Amino acid sequence: MLVLAKENLMKERHDQIFEQEFLPHADALYTFAYHLTYNDEDANDLVQECFLKAYRFIERYELGTNAKAWLFRILKNEFINRYRKAKKQPTKVDYEEIVSYQDGENDTNYASYTDLREEMFQHMMGDEVTNAINALPVDFRTVILLCDIEGFTYEEIAKIVDIPIGTVRSRLHRSRNMLKATLRQYASSKGYVK
């Protein structure tokens, strides 16, 4: 009976930590996951898996530390694990998806469907800026998103991505230079660069 009461108390404590420390970061996690995957379902799956792992390993979380950075590291690691696993597997084709696509070719409503969240992300920045960020290699895109979009410090990014702080600075410098080179013509056409 005492063991059961102790387990219930631990579960209540974990639930409270989860709700107060982790859940407020769900939107930021989704945004980061979406920029890594460019797919709504994959982003949602990543966030869900991140929360599952965070809850499972909640004993490793130290109260008072940066919960957002801890969650971003879990999400980043899950993304890398899925990416590596996907590269090892042969390409799969979903037969049902092909059949439903072919059956729906004459449906004009399907062609006009737009995901509102995707549209929102596309209009947050100009298409050229979004495309330039998306074209960066994943290591460089990750540090740009974490620093310039999510506002993490260099120290926090180093912990999330598990690289030395000097490498964070180097990747940020290189990725910003890549963006600058890519966007120079666009900026010139808008009158920002002479």
C-alpha positions in Angstrom: 0.0 0.0 0.0 2.9 2.4 0.9 4.6 1.6 -2.4 1.4 2.4 -4.4 1.0 5.7 -2.6 4.6 6.6 -3.3 4.1 5.7 -7.0 1.0 7.9 -7.2 2.9 10.8 -5.6 5.7 10.4 -8.1 3.3 10.3 -11.0 1.5 13.4 -9.8 4.9 15.2 -9.5 5.9 14.1 -13.0 2.6 15.2 -14.4 3.0 18.6 -12.8 6.5 19.1 -14.1 5.4 17.9 -17.6 2.4 20.4 -17.7 4.3 23.4 -16.2 7.7 23.0 -17.6 7.3 21.1 -20.9 3.9 21.7 -22.5 4.3 25.5 -22.8 7.0 24.8 -25.4 4.8 22.7 -27.7 4.4 25.5 -30.3 8.1 26.3 -30.5 8.9 22.6 -30.8 6.4 22.2 -33.6 7.9 25.2 -35.5 11.4 23.8 -35.1 10.3 20.3 -36.2 8.4 21.7 -39.2 11.5 23.6 -40.4 13.5 20.4 -40.1 11.0 18.1 -41.9 8.8 20.5 -44.1 6.0 18.1 -43.4 3.1 18.6 -41.0 2.6 14.9 -40.1 6.4 14.4 -39.6 6.7 17.5 -37.5 3.7 16.4 -35.3 5.3 12.9 -35.0 8.6 14.4 -33.9 7.0 16.6 -31.3 4.9 13.7 -30.0 8.0 11.4 -29.7 9.9 14.2 -28.0 7.2 14.6 -25.4 7.0 10.8 -24.9 10.8 10.6 -24.3 10.7 13.7 -22.1 8.1 12.1 -19.9 9.8 8.7 -19.9 13.1 10.3 -18.8 11.7 13.0 -16.7 13.9 11.9 -13.8 16.9 13.1 -15.7 15.5 16.6 -16.0 16.7 19.0 -13.4 14.1 21.4 -12.1 15.1 25.0 -12.7 17.2 24.3 -15.7 16.2 25.3 -19.3 13.3 23.0 -20.1 13.1 24.4 -23.7 16.7 23.6 -24.4 16.3 20.1 -23.0 13.3 19.4 -25.1 14.9 20.8 -28.3 17.9 18.5 -27.7 15.5 15.5 -27.5 13.7 16.6 -30.6 16.9 17.2 -32.5 18.3 13.8 -31.6 15.0 12.1 -32.6 15.1 13.9 -36.0 18.7 12.7 -36.5 17.8 9.1 -35.5 14.9 9.1 -37.9 17.0 10.6 -40.7 19.7 7.9 -40.3 17.1 5.1 -40.1 15.3 6.4 -43.3 18.6 6.6 -45.2 19.2 2.9 -44.5 15.8 1.8 -45.7 14.8 1.4 -49.3 12.2 3.8 -50.7 8.6 2.7 -49.9 5.5 3.4 -51.9 2.1 3.5 -50.3 -0.2 1.7 -52.7 -3.3 3.1 -51.1 -2.0 6.7 -51.5 -1.3 6.1 -55.2 -4.7 4.6 -55.8 -6.5 7.4 -54.0 -4.4 10.0 -55.9 -5.3 8.4 -59.2 -8.9 8.2 -58.3 -9.0 11.8 -57.2 -7.3 13.3 -60.3 -10.6 14.6 -61.6 -11.5 16.2 -58.3 -10.9 19.9 -58.6 -11.3 20.5 -54.9 -8.3 18.4 -54.2 -6.0 20.5 -56.4 -7.1 23.7 -54.6 -6.5 22.4 -51.1 -3.9 24.4 -49.0 -2.7 23.6 -45.6 -3.2 26.8 -43.5 -0.2 26.1 -41.3 2.1 25.6 -44.3 0.8 28.9 -45.8 1.4 30.6 -42.5 5.1 29.5 -42.4 5.5 30.5 -46.0 4.4 34.0 -45.3 6.3 34.6 -42.1 9.3 35.5 -44.2 9.6 36.2 -47.9 9.7 33.2 -50.1 13.3 33.9 -51.1 14.4 34.0 -47.4 12.5 30.8 -46.6 13.9 29.0 -49.6 17.4 30.2 -48.8 17.1 28.9 -45.2 15.6 25.6 -46.4 18.4 25.2 -49.0 21.1 25.3 -46.2 22.6 21.9 -45.2 20.8 20.6 -42.1 23.7 21.3 -39.7 23.7 25.0 -40.7 19.9 25.3 -40.9 19.6 23.9 -37.4 21.9 26.5 -35.8 20.2 29.4 -37.7 16.8 28.2 -36.6 17.8 27.7 -33.0 19.7 31.1 -32.8 17.8 33.5 -35.0 14.3 32.1 -34.9 14.1 30.5 -31.5 16.5 32.8 -29.7 18.7 30.3 -27.9 22.1 31.4 -26.7 25.3 29.9 -28.2 25.8 27.9 -25.0 22.2 26.5 -25.2 22.7 25.6 -28.9 25.9 23.8 -28.1 24.1 21.7 -25.6 21.1 21.0 -27.9 23.2 20.1 -30.9 25.9 18.5 -28.8 28.8 20.3 -30.4 31.5 22.7 -28.9 30.5 26.4 -28.6 33.2 27.3 -31.1 31.6 25.0 -33.7 28.2 26.8 -33.0 29.9 30.2 -33.7 31.6 28.8 -36.8 28.4 27.3 -38.2 26.4 30.4 -37.5 29.0 32.5 -39.3 29.2 30.2 -42.3 25.4 29.8 -42.6 24.9 33.6 -42.4 27.5 34.1 -45.1 25.7 31.4 -47.2 22.4 33.2 -46.7 24.0 36.6 -47.5 25.4 35.3 -50.7 22.2 33.6 -51.7 20.0 36.6 -50.8 22.3 39.4 -52.2 20.5 39.5 -55.6 17.1 39.5 -54.0 18.1 42.3 -51.6 19.4 44.3 -54.6 16.1 43.9 -56.5 14.2 45.2 -53.4 16.6 48.3 -53.2 18.4 47.2 -50.0 21.9 46.7 -51.6 23.5 49.0 -54.1 
